[in-house]
Amino acid sequence: MRIDLFPQLRYDDLTIEVSGETIILNGTAIDLSDIPTGGTMPLYARDETGDFLFGPNGDVTILIDCPWICGDIHRDATGELIVPVTLPHLAEASEARRFPEPITVATDGPVALPE
């Protein structure tokens, strides 16, 4: 699994754990095992033309109910899952935290985030 981090100035914390093909973000588990090779789990619902689908309140319909996921989740041709995650940071955060590299997860358990 590869976690692509998208930094955002925020004042909350994030913890990430991985268990098999499940990613756990601040306690919210997302099972990714149903995504086929070359497939996508979209963040937002779209119609057959690619336009967003809207709910009764005029909001875009969200398919992945986790505020930390910030885009579609993909499984590439090699079978690797690619998960886009918002990485919160403070104004005085380190360069590593503000400009993070993707994280490749090889084992289950907590994922270390840039300090």
PLY file of the C-alpha trace (Angstrom):
ply
format ascii 1.0
element vertex 115
property float x
property float y
property float z
element edge 114
property int vertex1
property int vertex2
end_header
0.00 0.00 0.00
1.23 3.48 -0.85
-0.13 6.42 1.09
0.11 9.71 -0.78
0.06 12.56 1.73
-1.55 15.91 0.95
-0.52 18.48 3.58
-3.06 20.92 4.94
-2.79 23.58 7.64
-5.03 22.15 10.37
-5.01 21.94 14.12
-6.14 18.35 14.57
-4.22 15.09 14.76
-4.08 12.08 12.47
-3.19 8.49 13.23
-2.87 5.87 10.52
-2.82 2.10 10.95
-2.87 -0.65 8.36
-4.21 -4.17 8.78
-3.99 -6.22 5.60
-5.90 -4.23 3.00
-7.71 -2.11 5.57
-6.51 1.40 6.38
-7.57 2.92 9.70
-7.58 6.71 9.93
-8.24 8.09 13.42
-10.20 4.94 14.20
-12.25 4.87 10.97
-11.55 1.60 9.12
-11.82 1.46 5.34
-11.68 -2.01 3.76
-9.96 -1.75 0.37
-9.91 -5.46 -0.46
-12.75 -5.20 -3.01
-10.83 -2.85 -5.32
-9.70 -4.95 -8.31
-6.34 -4.56 -10.04
-6.61 -1.44 -12.19
-9.75 -0.41 -10.31
-10.83 2.64 -8.37
-12.89 3.37 -5.27
-14.19 6.86 -6.05
-14.45 9.50 -3.35
-17.48 11.14 -5.00
-20.42 9.64 -6.90
-20.52 10.46 -10.62
-22.96 9.75 -13.40
-22.14 7.99 -16.69
-20.80 11.27 -18.18
-18.45 11.84 -15.24
-20.47 14.67 -13.69
-20.86 14.73 -9.92
-24.10 13.42 -8.43
-25.75 15.67 -5.88
-27.87 14.77 -2.87
-31.18 16.35 -1.84
-29.39 19.22 -0.07
-27.33 20.09 -3.13
-24.16 18.53 -1.69
-21.94 16.29 -3.78
-22.60 12.65 -2.83
-19.57 11.28 -0.94
-18.92 7.53 -1.27
-15.99 7.19 1.16
-17.20 8.35 4.57
-13.89 9.49 6.02
-12.78 13.14 6.09
-9.09 12.18 5.81
-9.42 10.56 2.37
-8.94 13.37 -0.15
-9.34 11.64 -3.52
-10.11 8.42 -5.33
-8.37 5.27 -4.08
-6.74 3.17 -6.82
-5.17 -0.27 -7.22
-2.52 -0.03 -9.93
-1.57 -2.67 -12.51
0.88 -4.28 -10.06
-1.84 -4.64 -7.40
-0.53 -1.86 -5.15
-3.18 0.24 -3.42
-2.68 4.01 -3.68
-4.50 5.96 -0.97
-4.62 9.80 -0.91
-4.72 11.10 2.67
-4.84 14.64 4.09
-1.86 15.26 6.39
-2.57 17.97 8.99
0.26 20.27 10.01
0.77 23.41 12.08
2.13 26.67 10.66
5.56 26.01 12.18
5.73 22.40 10.93
8.94 20.97 9.51
9.64 20.88 5.81
9.23 17.08 5.90
5.69 17.53 7.27
4.73 20.33 4.87
6.20 18.60 1.79
5.88 14.88 2.58
7.04 11.98 0.47
4.61 9.10 -0.19
4.74 6.32 2.40
5.05 2.70 1.28
3.52 0.40 3.89
5.00 -3.10 3.96
3.77 -4.38 7.36
0.62 -4.16 9.44
0.44 -1.75 12.36
0.79 1.97 13.01
2.21 4.12 10.21
4.89 6.67 11.11
4.10 10.12 9.75
6.66 12.86 9.10
7.30 14.98 12.19
0 1
1 2
2 3
3 4
4 5
5 6
6 7
7 8
8 9
9 10
10 11
11 12
12 13
13 14
14 15
15 16
16 17
17 18
18 19
19 20
20 21
21 22
22 23
23 24
24 25
25 26
26 27
27 28
28 29
29 30
30 31
31 32
32 33
33 34
34 35
35 36
36 37
37 38
38 39
39 40
40 41
41 42
42 43
43 44
44 45
45 46
46 47
47 48
48 49
49 50
50 51
51 52
52 53
53 54
54 55
55 56
56 57
57 58
58 59
59 60
60 61
61 62
62 63
63 64
64 65
65 66
66 67
67 68
68 69
69 70
70 71
71 72
72 73
73 74
74 75
75 76
76 77
77 78
78 79
79 80
80 81
81 82
82 83
83 84
84 85
85 86
86 87
87 88
88 89
89 90
90 91
91 92
92 93
93 94
94 95
95 96
96 97
97 98
98 99
99 100
100 101
101 102
102 103
103 104
104 105
105 106
106 107
107 108
108 109
109 110
110 111
111 112
112 113
113 114
